[in-house]
Amino acid sequence: MVQEKSDIAVVGTKGQIVIPQHFRKELAIIPNTKVILYRKDDKLVLAKLSIPPLEELRELFSEIDQQNKAKNKPAEQEILDEIQAYRRLKPVTKGA
């Protein structure tokens, strides 16, 4: 079940907002924690940005690489042939 709480924060002269301490503790927000802001109409929502660990990202990219290896990629000569065919069809313009 989602817990909903609210609190009031004040915008300082430099445009900074201090996140109330109880929210920082509950969400484990420490200095240099990344947050993301969403704006919808006159509402502003702040959310803690969770960045996956580097090893998790490596595994994900490895999976993507494996999936792409299974797909047929065009050979270099096929690409060159397509370029030449396009150039033959394209009208020649002077000064371009």
C-alpha positions as CSV (number, residue, x, y, z in Angstrom):
1,M,0.0,0.0,0.0
2,V,1.3,3.4,-0.9
3,Q,2.0,5.8,2.0
4,E,1.0,9.4,1.4
5,K,2.4,12.2,3.4
6,S,2.7,15.9,2.8
7,D,4.7,18.7,4.3
8,I,5.4,22.3,3.5
9,A,8.7,23.6,2.2
10,V,9.8,27.1,1.5
11,V,11.6,28.3,-1.6
12,G,14.7,30.3,-0.6
13,T,16.1,33.4,-2.2
14,K,18.3,31.3,-4.5
15,G,15.3,29.1,-5.6
16,Q,16.4,26.2,-3.4
17,I,13.9,24.0,-1.6
18,V,14.9,22.0,1.5
19,I,13.4,18.5,1.6
20,P,12.0,18.0,5.1
21,Q,14.3,15.7,7.2
22,H,11.7,13.0,7.7
23,F,11.3,12.6,3.9
24,R,15.1,12.5,3.4
25,K,15.5,9.8,6.1
26,E,12.6,7.7,4.8
27,L,13.8,7.8,1.2
28,A,17.5,7.6,2.0
29,I,18.2,10.9,0.3
30,I,21.7,12.0,1.1
31,P,23.9,14.7,-0.4
32,N,24.5,14.2,-4.1
33,T,21.4,11.9,-4.4
34,K,19.9,12.4,-7.9
35,V,16.3,13.5,-8.0
36,I,14.0,14.1,-11.0
37,L,11.3,16.8,-11.2
38,Y,8.1,16.5,-13.2
39,R,5.8,19.4,-13.9
40,K,2.2,19.0,-14.9
41,D,0.2,22.2,-15.1
42,D,0.7,23.9,-11.8
43,K,2.0,20.9,-9.9
44,L,5.6,19.9,-9.3
45,V,6.5,16.3,-8.3
46,L,10.0,15.4,-7.1
47,A,11.1,11.7,-7.2
48,K,14.3,10.0,-6.1
49,L,16.1,8.9,-9.2
50,S,17.3,5.3,-8.9
51,I,20.2,4.5,-11.2
52,P,20.8,0.8,-11.7
53,P,24.3,-0.5,-10.7
54,L,26.9,-0.6,-13.4
55,E,27.0,-4.4,-13.4
56,E,23.2,-4.5,-14.0
57,L,23.6,-2.2,-17.0
58,R,26.4,-4.3,-18.4
59,E,24.2,-7.4,-18.2
60,L,21.4,-5.5,-20.0
61,F,23.7,-4.4,-22.8
62,S,25.1,-7.9,-23.1
63,E,21.6,-9.3,-23.5
64,I,20.8,-6.6,-26.2
65,D,24.1,-7.5,-28.0
66,Q,23.2,-11.2,-28.0
67,Q,19.7,-10.5,-29.4
68,N,21.2,-8.3,-32.2
69,K,23.8,-11.0,-33.1
70,A,20.9,-13.3,-34.1
71,K,19.5,-10.7,-36.5
72,N,20.8,-10.6,-40.1
73,K,22.9,-7.5,-40.5
74,P,23.6,-6.3,-44.1
75,A,27.1,-6.9,-45.3
76,E,29.3,-3.9,-46.2
77,Q,29.0,-4.6,-49.9
78,E,25.2,-4.6,-49.7
79,I,25.3,-1.2,-48.1
80,L,27.6,0.1,-50.8
81,D,25.3,-1.3,-53.5
82,E,22.3,0.4,-52.0
83,I,24.1,3.7,-51.9
84,Q,25.1,3.4,-55.5
85,A,21.6,2.5,-56.5
86,Y,20.2,5.5,-54.7
87,R,22.8,7.8,-56.3
88,R,21.8,6.5,-59.8
89,L,18.1,7.3,-59.1
90,K,18.7,10.7,-57.5
91,P,18.6,13.6,-60.0
92,V,21.9,15.5,-60.4
93,T,21.7,19.1,-59.3
94,K,24.4,21.7,-60.1
95,G,25.9,23.9,-57.4
96,A,24.7,21.7,-54.5
